[in-house]
Amino acid sequence: MARRLDHLARTPVLVGSFIVFLVSGALFGVFMPAAGGDLLDMQMNGKAAQSLLAAMDSGERGAHVWITAVLDSVYPLAYGAVLAGLAWRLGGRVLLVVPALVAMLADFAENGVQIAALNGAAGLLAVKDIITPLKFGALALAALIAIVLILAAVLRRLTGRG
């Protein structure tokens, strides 16, 4: 695992992952109107997601499947690589990487549930009651870890200790 994390922590990989993160994030705004404007990802629980799904027509559901399968597969890979790479590079402990990996895996699980729901298994959206808060909580923790580690690295550099 350390070899993979060493790879993620390399500057070209961090920069490339950050660029992919920014571009894919911006592309959500481009493609979301085709899915009716809102995505199931942003609904924090199954009931809200089921309401949104019920309001979609077949074209919006089809667009949403493609957005989820393609764009929302690239996005968690990119933010996961950036946050895990920074945590490893600046913190050097696997425990600091775990929240980024949990967020990424929860995002992929959520995508699977949403694609199934968009294809007729709307009852599966109840799983969002667990998966979505886990995803956002782990993502917030991973981002906080990255920010704290970046600030600590800047402080060390400014004070001449690193």
Backbone as CSV, one residue per row, in Angstrom:
resi,resn,N_x,N_y,N_z,CA_x,CA_y,CA_z,C_x,C_y,C_z
1,MET,0.821,-1.198,0.000,0.000,0.000,0.000,0.859,1.254,0.000
2,ALA,1.977,1.196,0.698,2.849,2.375,0.769,3.348,2.777,-0.613
3,ARG,3.629,1.800,-1.480,4.087,2.139,-2.839,3.027,2.907,-3.613
4,ARG,1.777,2.474,-3.477,0.689,3.182,-4.166,0.518,4.591,-3.609
5,LEU,0.626,4.704,-2.298,0.510,6.022,-1.681,1.696,6.906,-2.055
6,ASP,2.884,6.327,-2.138,4.050,7.091,-2.595,3.801,7.653,-3.991
7,HIS,3.171,6.856,-4.839,2.859,7.310,-6.203,1.861,8.475,-6.164
8,LEU,0.807,8.333,-5.372,-0.195,9.401,-5.268,0.394,10.692,-4.717
9,ALA,1.433,10.580,-3.897,2.035,11.746,-3.248,3.036,12.482,-4.138
10,ARG,3.330,11.941,-5.314,4.270,12.600,-6.225,3.632,13.885,-6.770
11,THR,4.435,14.918,-6.922,3.931,16.217,-7.381,3.168,16.132,-8.697
12,PRO,3.691,15.473,-9.742,2.925,15.419,-10.995,1.562,14.728,-10.835
13,VAL,1.497,13.712,-9.988,0.233,13.010,-9.765,-0.732,13.906,-8.990
14,LEU,-0.233,14.595,-7.975,-1.086,15.524,-7.218,-1.628,16.632,-8.112
15,VAL,-0.757,17.222,-8.914,-1.182,18.315,-9.797,-2.176,17.804,-10.839
16,GLY,-1.855,16.678,-11.452,-2.758,16.105,-12.455,-4.104,15.745,-11.868
17,SER,-4.099,15.136,-10.697,-5.349,14.766,-10.026,-6.157,16.003,-9.661
18,PHE,-5.469,17.047,-9.230,-6.169,18.282,-8.879,-6.810,18.917,-10.117
19,ILE,-6.119,18.884,-11.235,-6.678,19.418,-12.485,-7.904,18.601,-12.909
20,VAL,-7.804,17.282,-12.847,-8.949,16.425,-13.188,-10.111,16.696,-12.236
21,PHE,-9.814,16.891,-10.958,-10.833,17.229,-9.966,-11.553,18.521,-10.353
22,LEU,-10.790,19.566,-10.693,-11.395,20.847,-11.063,-12.225,20.745,-12.336
23,VAL,-11.675,20.102,-13.354,-12.375,19.983,-14.638,-13.638,19.147,-14.487
24,SER,-13.523,18.004,-13.829,-14.713,17.162,-13.673,-15.765,17.862,-12.812
25,GLY,-15.328,18.576,-11.790,-16.275,19.341,-10.981,-17.007,20.395,-11.804
26,ALA,-16.282,21.077,-12.671,-16.905,22.087,-13.537,-17.867,21.447,-14.537
27,LEU,-17.542,20.257,-15.002,-18.399,19.584,-15.988,-19.754,19.181,-15.412
28,PHE,-19.833,19.009,-14.095,-21.145,18.745,-13.498,-22.105,19.882,-13.861
29,GLY,-21.621,21.118,-13.757,-22.464,22.268,-14.087,-22.898,22.294,-15.541
30,VAL,-22.073,21.757,-16.406,-22.399,21.705,-17.832,-23.487,20.662,-18.103
31,PHE,-23.375,19.501,-17.474,-24.257,18.383,-17.799,-25.482,18.239,-16.898
32,MET,-25.475,18.867,-15.731,-26.604,18.725,-14.805,-27.946,19.153,-15.397
33,PRO,-28.017,20.206,-16.222,-29.324,20.574,-16.782,-29.989,19.432,-17.566
34,ALA,-29.204,18.570,-18.187,-29.771,17.447,-18.936,-30.469,16.454,-18.013
35,ALA,-30.083,16.446,-16.738,-30.687,15.549,-15.746,-31.774,16.260,-14.942
36,GLY,-32.173,17.433,-15.373,-33.227,18.162,-14.688,-32.718,19.196,-13.701
37,GLY,-31.408,19.336,-13.587,-30.829,20.375,-12.737,-30.240,19.861,-11.447
38,ASP,-30.966,19.045,-10.727,-30.457,18.489,-9.476,-30.062,17.036,-9.691
39,LEU,-29.079,16.598,-8.939,-28.647,15.205,-9.008,-28.990,14.501,-7.701
40,LEU,-29.188,13.208,-7.792,-29.491,12.411,-6.610,-28.370,12.472,-5.580
41,ASP,-27.139,12.689,-6.044,-25.976,12.751,-5.152,-26.128,13.784,-4.051
42,MET,-26.777,14.857,-4.356,-26.865,15.962,-3.405,-28.029,15.801,-2.429
43,GLN,-28.820,14.758,-2.602,-29.909,14.487,-1.674,-29.335,13.684,-0.512
44,MET,-29.524,14.158,0.694,-28.856,13.561,1.854,-29.534,12.297,2.381
45,ASN,-30.742,12.011,1.899,-31.416,10.803,2.374,-32.254,10.189,1.262
46,GLY,-32.689,8.978,1.511,-33.426,8.231,0.509,-34.759,8.856,0.153
47,LYS,-35.455,9.399,1.129,-36.771,9.993,0.867,-36.654,11.184,-0.089
48,ALA,-35.690,12.062,0.161,-35.493,13.210,-0.726,-35.068,12.753,-2.118
49,ALA,-34.222,11.733,-2.174,-33.778,11.209,-3.469,-34.947,10.584,-4.222
50,GLN,-35.836,9.866,-3.516,-36.998,9.268,-4.175,-37.933,10.331,-4.722
51,SER,-38.091,11.432,-4.007,-38.926,12.535,-4.486,-38.339,13.143,-5.753
52,LEU,-37.036,13.356,-5.754,-36.378,13.907,-6.935,-36.492,12.942,-8.106
53,LEU,-36.267,11.670,-7.860,-36.358,10.661,-8.911,-37.759,10.614,-9.505
54,ALA,-38.779,10.709,-8.671,-40.165,10.669,-9.144,-40.493,11.842,-10.059
55,ALA,-39.794,12.957,-9.883,-40.055,14.146,-10.700,-39.311,14.123,-12.048
56,MET,-38.416,13.148,-12.239,-37.623,13.090,-13.471,-38.377,12.357,-14.573
57,ASP,-38.209,12.863,-15.807,-38.738,12.110,-16.950,-37.676,11.121,-17.419
58,SER,-38.007,10.300,-18.387,-37.085,9.237,-18.815,-35.795,9.801,-19.403
59,GLY,-35.874,10.925,-20.098,-34.667,11.547,-20.656,-33.730,12.040,-19.561
60,GLU,-34.300,12.651,-18.530,-33.495,13.125,-17.400,-32.867,11.950,-16.649
61,ARG,-33.627,10.876,-16.480,-33.069,9.687,-15.812,-31.921,9.107,-16.635
62,GLY,-32.096,9.042,-17.948,-31.034,8.529,-18.816,-29.779,9.386,-18.747
63,ALA,-29.950,10.700,-18.775,-28.801,11.606,-18.666,-28.126,11.442,-17.309
64,HIS,-28.944,11.282,-16.269,-28.402,11.126,-14.922,-27.562,9.849,-14.816
65,VAL,-28.014,8.777,-15.453,-27.236,7.526,-15.438,-25.854,7.774,-16.037
66,TRP,-25.797,8.457,-17.174,-24.507,8.714,-17.823,-23.631,9.635,-16.988
67,ILE,-24.219,10.661,-16.414,-23.451,11.573,-15.556,-22.862,10.800,-14.375
68,THR,-23.675,9.951,-13.764,-23.221,9.178,-12.609,-22.163,8.154,-13.004
69,ALA,-22.416,7.433,-14.103,-21.506,6.352,-14.508,-20.159,6.878,-14.995
70,VAL,-20.157,8.042,-15.622,-18.904,8.547,-16.195,-18.302,9.644,-15.309
71,LEU,-18.983,10.761,-15.232,-18.428,11.922,-14.539,-18.277,11.678,-13.038
72,ASP,-19.290,11.054,-12.431,-19.208,10.823,-10.992,-18.433,9.557,-10.659
73,SER,-17.779,8.990,-11.652,-16.766,7.963,-11.384,-15.378,8.592,-11.421
74,VAL,-15.200,9.540,-12.320,-13.923,10.257,-12.413,-13.730,11.158,-11.194
75,TYR,-14.785,11.851,-10.795,-14.706,12.835,-9.715,-14.179,12.252,-8.397
76,PRO,-14.738,11.142,-7.880,-14.200,10.616,-6.620,-12.781,10.064,-6.773
77,LEU,-12.443,9.554,-7.937,-11.059,9.123,-8.148,-10.120,10.314,-8.032
78,ALA,-10.531,11.444,-8.607,-9.684,12.640,-8.586,-9.575,13.224,-7.179
79,TYR,-10.714,13.456,-6.505,-10.600,14.039,-5.163,-9.965,13.049,-4.194
80,GLY,-10.223,11.762,-4.383,-9.592,10.757,-3.532,-8.081,10.753,-3.691
81,ALA,-7.619,10.865,-4.941,-6.175,10.888,-5.200,-5.528,12.129,-4.598
82,VAL,-6.170,13.270,-4.756,-5.616,14.519,-4.216,-5.543,14.454,-2.687
83,LEU,-6.648,14.110,-2.058,-6.691,14.138,-0.595,-5.842,13.035,0.026
84,ALA,-5.873,11.846,-0.552,-5.039,10.759,-0.033,-3.561,11.059,-0.277
85,GLY,-3.245,11.584,-1.467,-1.859,11.917,-1.786,-1.297,12.994,-0.874
86,LEU,-2.084,14.021,-0.610,-1.638,15.082,0.305,-1.476,14.554,1.725
87,ALA,-2.431,13.742,2.172,-2.351,13.197,3.533,-1.105,12.331,3.691
88,TRP,-0.790,11.549,2.676,0.388,10.686,2.754,1.670,11.505,2.662
89,ARG,1.692,12.431,1.722,2.907,13.229,1.518,3.235,14.089,2.725
90,LEU,2.227,14.727,3.284,2.458,15.685,4.370,2.307,15.073,5.763
91,GLY,1.582,13.955,5.860,1.347,13.353,7.165,2.071,12.041,7.370
92,GLY,2.239,11.294,6.275,3.002,10.055,6.332,2.405,8.934,7.158
93,ARG,1.108,8.995,7.445,0.458,7.941,8.227,-0.783,7.447,7.475
94,VAL,-0.921,6.144,7.406,-2.057,5.560,6.697,-3.374,6.027,7.316
95,LEU,-3.409,6.173,8.627,-4.636,6.609,9.293,-5.133,7.949,8.741
96,LEU,-4.226,8.827,8.344,-4.609,10.123,7.790,-5.184,10.002,6.379
97,VAL,-4.897,8.902,5.711,-5.367,8.657,4.344,-6.763,8.029,4.343
98,VAL,-7.097,7.322,5.406,-8.333,6.540,5.474,-9.592,7.355,5.153
99,PRO,-9.795,8.565,5.684,-11.020,9.296,5.351,-11.189,9.554,3.849
100,ALA,-10.107,9.851,3.147,-10.200,10.067,1.697,-10.635,8.788,0.992
101,LEU,-10.096,7.657,1.428,-10.460,6.376,0.818,-11.904,6.009,1.144
102,VAL,-12.336,6.262,2.369,-13.725,5.987,2.755,-14.679,6.849,1.933
103,ALA,-14.362,8.132,1.759,-15.216,9.021,0.964,-15.325,8.512,-0.465
104,MET,-14.209,8.138,-1.035,-14.198,7.650,-2.410,-15.029,6.368,-2.535
105,LEU,-14.829,5.427,-1.641,-15.577,4.165,-1.701,-17.067,4.381,-1.457
106,ALA,-17.408,5.254,-0.525,-18.819,5.559,-0.275,-19.446,6.223,-1.489
107,ASP,-18.691,7.074,-2.181,-19.191,7.723,-3.392,-19.482,6.678,-4.467
108,PHE,-18.587,5.710,-4.630,-18.820,4.647,-5.611,-20.021,3.787,-5.230
109,ALA,-20.184,3.481,-3.956,-21.352,2.719,-3.505,-22.630,3.502,-3.778
110,GLU,-22.592,4.783,-3.485,-23.743,5.650,-3.740,-24.069,5.674,-5.233
111,ASN,-23.044,5.751,-6.069,-23.268,5.750,-7.521,-23.983,4.473,-7.968
112,GLY,-23.550,3.334,-7.431,-24.192,2.072,-7.791,-25.661,2.045,-7.398
113,VAL,-25.947,2.519,-6.208,-27.332,2.587,-5.731,-28.152,3.505,-6.622
114,GLN,-27.584,4.644,-6.966,-28.326,5.617,-7.770,-28.560,5.114,-9.191
115,ILE,-27.589,4.461,-9.781,-27.779,3.914,-11.133,-28.865,2.841,-11.105
116,ALA,-28.844,1.994,-10.078,-29.901,0.986,-9.943,-31.263,1.660,-9.795
117,ALA,-31.348,2.701,-8.964,-32.609,3.417,-8.753,-33.093,4.084,-10.038
118,LEU,-32.168,4.679,-10.763,-32.528,5.333,-12.026,-33.019,4.335,-13.070
119,ASN,-32.675,3.078,-12.873,-33.105,2.021,-13.784,-34.241,1.178,-13.213
120,GLY,-34.955,1.712,-12.216,-36.164,1.063,-11.752,-36.155,0.531,-10.331
121,ALA,-35.025,0.523,-9.654,-34.956,-0.007,-8.283,-34.934,1.134,-7.271
122,ALA,-35.962,1.985,-7.314,-36.005,3.182,-6.472,-35.945,2.859,-4.985
123,GLY,-36.415,1.690,-4.573,-36.385,1.312,-3.168,-34.983,1.262,-2.583
124,LEU,-33.980,1.068,-3.443,-32.598,1.030,-2.963,-32.119,2.387,-2.449
125,LEU,-32.809,3.447,-2.816,-32.382,4.784,-2.388,-32.400,4.954,-0.869
126,ALA,-33.100,4.085,-0.158,-33.100,4.148,1.308,-31.684,3.997,1.862
127,VAL,-30.805,3.330,1.128,-29.419,3.136,1.551,-28.685,4.478,1.641
128,LYS,-29.173,5.488,0.908,-28.552,6.809,0.961,-28.594,7.404,2.368
129,ASP,-29.530,6.941,3.199,-29.591,7.427,4.584,-28.283,7.168,5.319
130,ILE,-27.541,6.153,4.893,-26.262,5.804,5.510,-25.088,6.241,4.633
131,ILE,-25.156,5.892,3.354,-24.010,6.097,2.459,-23.697,7.579,2.232
132,THR,-24.711,8.378,1.993,-24.459,9.782,1.643,-23.870,10.578,2.807
133,PRO,-24.424,10.491,4.023,-23.757,11.186,5.136,-22.347,10.658,5.389
134,LEU,-22.141,9.349,5.200,-20.797,8.789,5.346,-19.851,9.408,4.323
135,LYS,-20.312,9.501,3.078,-19.487,10.087,2.018,-19.117,11.527,2.355
136,PHE,-20.112,12.340,2.662,-19.841,13.754,2.921,-19.052,13.956,4.213
137,GLY,-19.322,13.147,5.227,-18.565,13.256,6.476,-17.105,12.891,6.283
138,ALA,-16.861,11.784,5.591,-15.485,11.362,5.337,-14.770,12.362,4.435
139,LEU,-15.491,12.906,3.463,-14.896,13.903,2.571,-14.533,15.171,3.344
140,ALA,-15.413,15.613,4.221,-15.120,16.795,5.037,-13.913,16.552,5.950
141,LEU,-13.847,15.367,6.542,-12.714,15.038,7.402,-11.417,14.977,6.587
142,ALA,-11.466,14.358,5.409,-10.276,14.276,4.554,-9.815,15.671,4.132
143,ALA,-10.759,16.545,3.805,-10.404,17.919,3.423,-9.807,18.668,4.612
144,LEU,-10.379,18.490,5.789,-9.848,19.128,6.999,-8.425,18.640,7.284
145,ILE,-8.203,17.348,7.153,-6.854,16.797,7.348,-5.886,17.439,6.369
146,ALA,-6.281,17.525,5.104,-5.410,18.129,4.083,-5.106,19.592,4.414
147,ILE,-6.118,20.339,4.811,-5.924,21.759,5.130,-4.981,21.917,6.327
148,VAL,-5.207,21.141,7.370,-4.343,21.227,8.554,-2.905,20.855,8.202
149,LEU,-2.721,19.796,7.424,-1.373,19.378,7.031,-0.692,20.416,6.140
150,ILE,-1.452,21.023,5.241,-0.888,22.076,4.382,-0.478,23.280,5.226
151,LEU,-1.355,23.704,6.140,-1.026,24.842,7.004,0.185,24.549,7.881
152,ALA,0.276,23.327,8.397,1.435,22.949,9.216,2.714,22.967,8.380
153,ALA,2.638,22.497,7.137,3.817,22.501,6.263,4.243,23.929,5.930
154,VAL,3.286,24.794,5.674,3.596,26.200,5.388,4.222,26.849,6.624
155,LEU,3.658,26.594,7.785,4.198,27.151,9.031,5.626,26.663,9.277
156,ARG,5.870,25.375,9.063,7.238,24.847,9.224,8.205,25.537,8.265
157,ARG,7.770,25.739,7.049,8.638,26.376,6.058,8.907,27.836,6.431
158,LEU,7.871,28.563,6.879,8.031,29.960,7.257,8.921,30.143,8.485
159,THR,8.860,29.179,9.382,9.661,29.277,10.602,11.038,28.614,10.445
160,GLY,11.300,28.081,9.272,12.594,27.472,9.005,12.793,26.103,9.622
161,ARG,11.704,25.440,9.997,11.809,24.112,10.597,11.520,22.992,9.602
162,GLY,11.454,23.289,8.346,11.134,22.195,7.417,11.453,22.483,6.066
